[in-house]
Amino acid sequence: MEHKRDSSVVSITGKGQEVQRQLCTFWVANQLYGIDVTQVQEVVKHLPMSRIPLALDYVRGLINLRGQVATAIGLREMFAIRGETPSESMNVILKHEGALIALQVDEIGDVMEVERREIENIPATIPVSIRSYMSGVFQLKDSLLCVIDLSKLFKNVSEAV
């Protein structure tokens, strides 16, 4: 899956302290999403996974990450997006309250700096299955960057595991 990247949006400068927010971006089903880069431990390629019987659809399994166990979460399933996850999906590894979470995404984007004041409210046209995990959107030249609220995502994941 090839996405056009507009390098002019990778770094959007602002003045003063705490006006910028760095986001690790990734693609799921041709939509660009971003999460706070400070929450990302690392990004790794597709890894073998052990399935968890009777787990919710979006809990795809467990991954052995250099001796540590990470719970793999399929964002396509969590967001109720139809279509197959690419066989070579990527994993965005997050650490939350001592637990490792691997968000399975289609493709990794760039780290983007956006001004906090330019993050807008979530449009009502975004499906509630995605909107319920978002904190806002940032307008790019030709599309929207959907900003994920990790506290909402972690809350749902911790209830499922």
C-alpha positions as CSV (number, residue, x, y, z in Angstrom):
1,M,0.0,0.0,0.0
2,E,1.6,3.2,-1.1
3,H,0.6,6.6,0.3
4,K,1.6,10.0,-1.0
5,R,3.4,11.9,1.7
6,D,3.5,15.7,1.7
7,S,6.8,16.4,3.4
8,S,5.8,20.0,4.0
9,V,3.4,18.8,6.7
10,V,5.9,16.7,8.6
11,S,7.1,19.7,10.7
12,I,4.7,22.5,11.3
13,T,6.4,25.1,13.5
14,G,4.9,27.1,16.3
15,K,6.1,29.7,18.8
16,G,6.3,29.3,22.6
17,Q,6.3,26.3,24.8
18,E,3.8,23.5,24.7
19,V,2.1,24.7,21.6
20,Q,3.3,21.8,19.5
21,R,2.4,18.2,19.8
22,Q,4.4,15.4,18.2
23,L,2.4,12.6,16.7
24,C,3.6,9.2,15.5
25,T,1.4,8.6,12.4
26,F,0.2,5.4,10.7
27,W,-2.3,4.2,8.2
28,V,-5.2,1.9,8.7
29,A,-7.4,1.3,5.6
30,N,-6.2,4.4,3.8
31,Q,-6.9,6.7,6.7
32,L,-4.1,8.5,8.6
33,Y,-4.1,8.3,12.4
34,G,-1.7,9.8,15.0
35,I,-0.8,9.1,18.6
36,D,1.3,11.0,21.0
37,V,4.9,10.1,20.2
38,T,5.9,10.1,23.9
39,Q,3.6,7.0,24.4
40,V,5.4,5.0,21.7
41,Q,8.1,2.6,22.8
42,E,9.1,1.4,19.3
43,V,7.8,0.3,15.9
44,V,8.4,-3.2,14.7
45,K,7.6,-5.2,11.7
46,H,5.0,-8.0,11.7
47,L,5.8,-10.7,14.3
48,P,4.4,-14.2,14.8
49,M,1.4,-14.2,17.2
50,S,-0.2,-16.7,19.5
51,R,-4.0,-16.5,19.3
52,I,-6.0,-16.1,22.5
53,P,-9.1,-18.4,22.6
54,L,-12.4,-16.6,23.2
55,A,-10.8,-13.1,23.1
56,L,-12.7,-10.2,21.6
57,D,-12.2,-9.8,17.8
58,Y,-9.7,-6.9,18.1
59,V,-7.5,-8.8,20.6
60,R,-5.5,-10.5,17.8
61,G,-3.1,-12.4,20.1
62,L,0.1,-12.3,22.0
63,I,3.5,-11.3,20.6
64,N,6.9,-12.3,22.0
65,L,8.9,-9.1,21.9
66,R,12.5,-10.0,22.9
67,G,11.2,-12.0,25.9
68,Q,8.4,-9.6,26.8
69,V,4.8,-10.4,26.0
70,A,2.8,-7.8,24.2
71,T,-1.0,-7.9,23.6
72,A,-1.7,-7.4,19.8
73,I,-4.6,-5.1,19.1
74,G,-6.0,-5.0,15.6
75,L,-7.1,-1.4,15.0
76,R,-9.2,-2.5,11.9
77,E,-11.3,-4.7,14.2
78,M,-11.4,-2.2,17.1
79,F,-12.6,0.6,14.8
80,A,-15.0,-1.8,12.9
81,I,-13.3,-1.2,9.6
82,R,-14.1,-3.8,7.0
83,G,-11.3,-5.5,5.0
84,E,-8.3,-7.7,5.6
85,T,-5.3,-6.6,7.6
86,P,-2.3,-6.8,5.3
87,S,-0.2,-9.9,5.9
88,E,2.8,-7.7,6.7
89,S,1.2,-5.3,9.1
90,M,3.3,-3.2,11.4
91,N,3.2,-3.0,15.2
92,V,3.3,0.2,17.2
93,I,4.5,-0.8,20.6
94,L,3.1,1.2,23.6
95,K,3.7,0.7,27.3
96,H,0.7,1.3,29.6
97,E,0.8,0.6,33.4
98,G,3.6,-1.9,32.9
99,A,1.8,-3.8,30.1
100,L,3.0,-3.8,26.5
101,I,0.3,-3.2,23.8
102,A,1.1,-3.7,20.1
103,L,-1.3,-1.7,17.8
104,Q,-1.4,-3.5,14.5
105,V,-1.5,-1.0,11.7
106,D,-1.3,-1.2,7.9
107,E,1.7,1.1,7.4
108,I,3.8,3.5,9.4
109,G,3.8,7.2,8.5
110,D,6.0,10.0,9.8
111,V,6.4,11.8,13.1
112,M,4.6,15.0,12.7
113,E,4.6,18.2,14.8
114,V,1.3,19.9,14.8
115,E,0.2,23.0,16.7
116,R,-2.2,22.1,19.5
117,R,-4.6,24.9,18.7
118,E,-4.9,23.6,15.1
119,I,-6.4,20.3,16.3
120,E,-10.1,20.6,15.7
121,N,-13.2,18.9,17.0
122,I,-14.1,15.5,15.7
123,P,-16.5,15.7,12.7
124,A,-19.9,14.0,13.2
125,T,-19.3,12.2,9.8
126,I,-16.6,10.0,11.4
127,P,-18.2,6.7,12.4
128,V,-18.8,6.4,16.2
129,S,-16.7,3.2,16.2
130,I,-13.7,5.4,15.5
131,R,-14.8,8.7,16.9
132,S,-15.1,7.2,20.4
133,Y,-11.3,6.7,20.5
134,M,-10.4,10.1,19.1
135,S,-9.5,13.4,20.7
136,G,-9.6,15.5,17.5
137,V,-8.5,15.9,13.9
138,F,-5.8,17.9,12.1
139,Q,-6.4,19.1,8.6
140,L,-3.7,18.2,6.1
141,K,-3.4,19.4,2.5
142,D,-5.5,16.6,1.0
143,S,-6.9,14.7,4.0
144,L,-7.5,14.5,7.8
145,L,-5.2,13.2,10.4
146,C,-7.3,11.5,13.1
147,V,-5.7,12.0,16.5
148,I,-6.3,9.0,18.8
149,D,-6.9,9.5,22.5
150,L,-4.8,6.7,24.1
151,S,-6.5,6.9,27.4
152,K,-9.8,5.9,25.7
153,L,-8.1,3.1,23.8
154,F,-6.3,1.8,26.9
155,K,-9.5,1.8,28.9
156,N,-11.2,-0.4,26.4
157,V,-8.2,-2.7,26.0
158,S,-7.8,-3.2,29.7
159,E,-11.4,-4.2,30.0
160,A,-11.0,-6.7,27.2
161,V,-7.9,-8.4,28.4
